[in-house]
Amino acid sequence: MTLVLVETDATGAIEVSRETLTFVRELAQPVSALVVGEVPDGLADQLGAYGVVSLLHAQGTAFTTYAPAAWAAAVVAAKSASGAAVVTAAGTPRGNEVMAHVACRLDVAMAANVVTIDGTDPLLVSRQVLGGSALEELRLDDAPAVLSVAGHACVAKPADSPVSTKVDTIDVQVSDDDLRAQVARTEAGEPDESGALKTARVVVGAGRGAGSVDGFKDLVELADLLGGALGVSRVVTSLGWRPHHEQVGQTGSRISPDLYIPCGISGAIQHWVGCSSAKTILAINSDPDAPMVTKAHYAVIGDLHKIVPAINEELRRRRRA
Amino acid sequence: MTDVLVCIKRVPDTGGEITLTQDAMSIDTRYVGHTVSPHEECAVELAIQTAKATDGAATVLSLGSADSLEQIRDALAVGCTGAVLIDAEAEKFGPADVARAIAEVVHAHEQEGRTYDLVLLGNDAADTGDFQVGIRLAYALDRPVVAGVSTIEVVGDRVVARADGADGTDIFEVELPAVLTVMEGGIEPRYPSIPGRMKAKRVTVETVTPTGEPAGSGRVRLKLPPTQPSQVEILGEGPEAAAAVVDLLERLGVSR
């Protein structure tokens, strides 16, 4: 049995959790899912479509707000209830945090951000290291094997044949110590505005090469001219130049537009995993050896602040003509 | 008077191309510089700010060879006032080994009458990306832990920590002593001044050796993603390429 800690929102299992459910099919074991807190409507059916035979549900006052150690207690209880030999979660901040707690409580190793299963006896995995620019082949000898699955390690896909999912509530012993670190309150963030980015036919990308918070005007204009959306690399959001919902990559949105135009983006692997599904990539970059340029279908070499306004002008000129 | 211990790791500064050693067990670092991760730069900054705000102290710790003194001195130069080097071959230490070695130092200092109210680490190391040393340390010390915090404030006997959550900013209020792992983004790390660098040179770094043998990480080997031969068609250089770009946009049917 494989146990997957499934994170949910109002619509059901979140995409990276569905990716994890897809990923663990490689282990060729029946899959149990654990959901902590409220179960969204229709979740059992959704999980059934992903081949999950058993949904374990942990509920109670300890789970009213997020407490990582209490969640780990729930995972350990679900592991015992299901007899799972492999315990997983999606490599989200929460997934990695809870899996690390679980590994401590079970006194076993933990492999973060696994991208492939390379062998099952003994369990051999490859995981992202160096921010995804290299992989580490790791042997997981401990029982159970505890690991998180890197975001976008595979595409979420329902199982070939759906199963009926048995739903059970599990008892979780949560100690006072487990609640020493618990969310006291949550300040509402920006609403999810990444929808337009994920569905746009054309995405104009912007990276460090934009240069400053004021360096996006021409890029936004190009996106507008093409009826597309702006997507940015992690450094741009880290520097506070643009909001997080515009981020493309491992910790942002995964996009698959007809055309992606990354401007001033070097193309670190974390970004690449979010944009590699684009049908065509046109890179604009001053460095002809940048990974984004060498991986692109087309490229223009030079300063984006000169090239992008020229493209905008040419587009306007042809429209007038 | 918050006594803060901040743990950092010397890692290769792999902005450019990565090459592996012959045995593929590590990165060939002969031609690369070294740094600490942005998460840890922020952890150091939070340690210094917390120490200043509470009239406390910030001590920096690193596990590695004497080469790690370079990163320790950097942290001293921006305002840490004490330093510990756990002299060890970092490559042989898995995340559980590192946590145990740090716990030994914390316990040893407790024996000497010094309790760290806060231990800060980066959320994950820039090289091994294990996402667990801070949490393992918290279990070894039997302390509460929050991962991925961006800002912190000590209020009385508690620390208020903010972390990006699924639905906004999660705010934790945790009793001290506690362990926190820091995610970049909440704070701008400062740069060292020349007087800071001079001061850093005069600080005595306590060097300790971990007890016992490390269990290791279970690494079999490292590998680099396969590089595809470049198929890129260069449309041109500079703004003169605009017409070729718009031709392409028209061919792809996305120009309007």
Interface residues (C-beta under 8 A of the other chain):
Chain A: E7 D9 Y66 P68 A69 P93 R94 N96 E97 M99 A100 H101 A103 C104 R105 A109 M110 A111 A112 N113 L124 S126 R127 Q128 V129 L130 G131 S133 A134 L135 E136 E137 L138 R139 L140 D141 S148 D177 R180 A181 Q182 V183 A184 R185 T186 E187 A188 G189 R201 V202 L225 L226 G227 G228 S238 D258 L259 I269 T280 L282 A283 P288 V293 T294 K295 A296 H297 Y298 A299 V300 I301 G302 D303 K306 I307 P309 A310 I311 E313 E314 L315 R318 R319
Chain B: T14 I18 L20 I27 P38 G94 P95 A96 N123 D124 A126 D127 T128 G129 D130 F131 Q132 I135 R136 Y139 D142 P144 V145 V146 A147 G148 A163 D164 G165 A166 D167 G168 T169 D170 I171 F172 E173 V174 E175 A178 M183 E184 G185 S217 G218 R219 V220 R221 L222 K223 L224 P225 Q228 S230 Q231 V232 E233 I234 L235 G236 E237 G238 P239 E240 A241 A242 A243 A244 V245 V246 L248 L249 L252 G253 V254 S255 R256
